[in-house]
Each structure stands twice: as C-alpha cells, then as structure tokens.
Amino acid sequence: MTPEQPAAPRFGEVTRTTKETDIAVAVDLDGGPNADISTGIGFFDHMLDQIARHARIGLRVRATGDLHIDDHHTVEDVGIAIGKALDQAVGDKAGIRRYAHSLLPMDEALTQCALDLSGRPFLAFRTDFGTPKIGTFDTQLVREFFTAVAMNGRMTLHIETLYGENDHHIAESCFKAFARALGDAVAVVSPGELPSTKGAL
C-alpha cells in the first residue's frame, strides 16, 4: 500500500432538507479534482468549484433554496452538508496528515489558512471586505460558509487575509487557501497510523 492508494474509499454523502433548503452533497477525497456544482448562486458555485479543483477532491453539490428571500440559508446549509460529508469521508483519520496550511496569493490579495482535522470545531476568521456584495453575493456569507464547514466538519480552521483590495480576489483567495490546506490535510501519508498521541481523534 502506498500513500496514493488508501485502504478503502474515502467517501461522504449527506442530504439535508428543511423548510428553507434541499441539499445533497457528496465528497470523494480520492476522486478529484472533479466538481459537479449547482446551487443557484453563480458566485458560490464558482467558489465551490475552487475547493474541488485545488483540494483535488471530488465534490458534488445539488442545492435548491429560498433564494427569493436571500442566499443566506442556501450558503449556510451547503456549508453544513459539506462539513458533515468531509467528516464522514476522513473516517477515523488513520494515516492522514491531519495538519496543513496554505499561503495563497490572488493578484493583490494574500490569504493564509491553517487547519487541523482535530475533531474539535473552531473557526478564527480574520478577513475584511470593502463592500457588502460581490455582484449579488453578500460578502458576509463567506464567513457563514466557513463557520458551517468548520463546526460540522469538526475541524479547527483559521483563515486570515493579510491584505487585499478587490473583494472578489479576497473571497477567492479564502476559498483557494482553504482548498489547498484541506487537500494537504486529508492526504494519506502514513497508512494505518493515527496522527494523535491520544490514540483517537
């Protein structure tokens, strides 16, 4: 067995249906980069595609929501479902790197992300936007998405934009930095070995 050939498929699948949204998400940690995304929110679809491409995972998202109200419920519930699917896919976490970080430039913007697939959910998000919207997308929903992913993926997640001017670039650098760190964290580097002195994660 090599680090490129994990012992079993690492796959997570979650459906979430509420009065506000209907979400289906599938994550394949070894099936990418492969994205099949449809949320009804163009900018958000573009950001989710970045996760699949730069984490080099398979990601399928189908979401319908009350977009006639706003995008909040859909973005948050997709984040919840992706977090839970990621948590399923890593399983007991044996063999994975667990910790990872990325420093990601996007033109004039620079964002760093560090994460730990620790089982202990926490988000530190230090990114400011100059405008309330990118097109029709609320910039405050970037934080809401990562909050939902971190809490439901049971990960410690730190995202900080060091500087930037263009809000599209700032947001995209957050998603890409997260993706790069995630891809490294889920990589199988020591098959069968649990990356913890506690013996459990």
Long-range contacts (C-beta under 8 A, 24 or more apart in sequence): 1-191, 3-95, 3-187, 3-188, 3-189, 3-190, 3-191, 4-188, 6-30, 6-95, 6-188, 6-191, 7-95, 7-191, 7-192, 8-91, 10-89, 10-90, 10-91, 10-186, 11-88, 11-89, 12-84, 12-85, 12-86, 12-87, 12-88, 12-89, 13-85, 13-88, 14-81, 14-82, 14-84, 14-85, 14-88, 15-81, 16-77, 16-80, 16-81, 18-73, 18-77, 20-65, 20-66, 20-73, 20-74, 20-77, 21-63, 21-64, 21-65, 21-66, 21-73, 21-74, 21-77, 21-78, 22-63, 22-64, 22-65, 23-61, 23-62, 23-63, 23-65, 23-74, 23-77, 23-78, 23-80, 23-81, 24-60, 24-61, 24-62, 24-63, 24-81, 25-59, 25-60, 25-61, 25-62, 25-78, 25-81, 25-82, 25-84, 25-85, 26-58, 26-59, 26-60, 26-85, 27-57, 27-58, 27-59, 27-60, 27-82, 27-85, 27-86, 27-88, 27-89, 28-57, 28-58, 28-59, 28-89, 29-57, 29-58, 29-89, 29-90, 29-186, 30-57, 30-58, 31-57, 31-58, 32-56, 32-57, 32-58, 32-59, 33-57, 33-58, 34-58, 34-59, 35-59, 35-60, 36-60, 36-61, 37-61, 38-62, 38-63, 39-63, 39-65, 39-74, 39-75, 39-78, 40-64, 40-65, 40-67, 40-74, 41-67, 41-71, 41-74, 41-75, 41-137, 42-135, 43-134, 43-135, 43-136, 43-137, 44-71, 44-74, 44-75, 44-78, 44-137, 44-141, 44-145, 46-172, 47-171, 47-172, 47-175, 48-78, 48-175, 50-172, 50-175, 50-176, 50-179, 51-175, 51-178, 51-179, 51-182, 52-179, 53-179, 54-176, 54-179, 54-180, 54-183, 55-179, 55-180, 55-182, 55-183, 55-186, 56-183, 57-182, 57-183, 57-186, 70-138, 71-136, 71-137, 71-138, 71-141, 72-138, 72-141, 72-144, 75-141, 75-144, 75-145, 76-141, 76-144, 76-145, 76-147, 76-148, 77-148, 78-145, 78-148, 79-144, 79-145, 79-146, 79-147, 79-148, 79-149, 79-152, 80-148, 80-151, 80-152, 81-152, 82-148, 82-149, 82-152, 82-153, 83-148, 83-149, 83-150, 83-151, 83-152, 83-153, 83-154, 83-155, 84-152, 84-153, 86-149, 86-153, 86-155, 86-182, 86-186, 87-152, 87-153, 87-154, 89-186, 90-117, 90-186, 92-194, 92-201, 93-117, 93-194, 93-195, 93-196, 93-201, 94-191, 94-192, 94-193, 94-194, 95-188, 95-189, 95-190, 95-191, 95-192, 95-193, 95-194, 95-195, 96-185, 96-186, 96-187, 96-188, 96-189, 96-195, 97-184, 97-185, 97-186, 97-187, 97-189, 97-195, 98-185, 98-195, 98-196, 98-201, 99-185, 99-195, 100-180, 100-181, 100-182, 100-183, 100-184, 100-185, 101-181, 101-184, 102-176, 102-177, 102-178, 102-179, 102-180, 102-181, 102-184, 103-177, 104-173, 104-176, 104-177, 104-180, 105-173, 106-164, 106-169, 106-170, 106-172, 106-173, 106-176, 107-166, 107-169, 108-163, 108-164, 108-165, 108-166, 108-169, 109-161, 109-163, 109-164, 109-165, 109-166, 109-169, 109-170, 109-172, 109-173, 110-161, 110-162, 110-163, 110-164, 110-173, 111-159, 111-160, 111-161, 111-162, 111-164, 111-170, 111-173, 111-174, 111-176, 111-177, 112-158, 112-159, 112-160, 112-162, 112-177, 113-157, 113-158, 113-159, 113-160, 113-174, 113-177, 113-178, 113-180, 113-181, 114-157, 114-158, 114-181, 115-155, 115-156, 115-157, 115-158, 115-178, 115-181, 115-182, 115-185, 116-155, 116-156, 116-185, 117-153, 117-154, 117-155, 117-185, 117-186, 117-201, 118-154, 118-155, 118-156, 118-201, 119-154, 119-201, 120-154, 120-156, 121-150, 121-151, 121-152, 121-153, 121-154, 121-155, 121-156, 122-150, 122-156, 122-157, 123-147, 123-150, 123-151, 123-157, 123-158, 123-159, 124-157, 124-158, 124-159, 124-160, 125-158, 125-159, 125-160, 126-159, 126-160, 126-161, 127-159, 127-160, 127-161, 127-170, 127-174, 128-161, 129-167, 129-170, 129-171, 130-165, 130-167, 131-167, 134-167, 134-168, 134-171, 139-167, 139-171, 142-171, 142-174, 146-174, 146-178
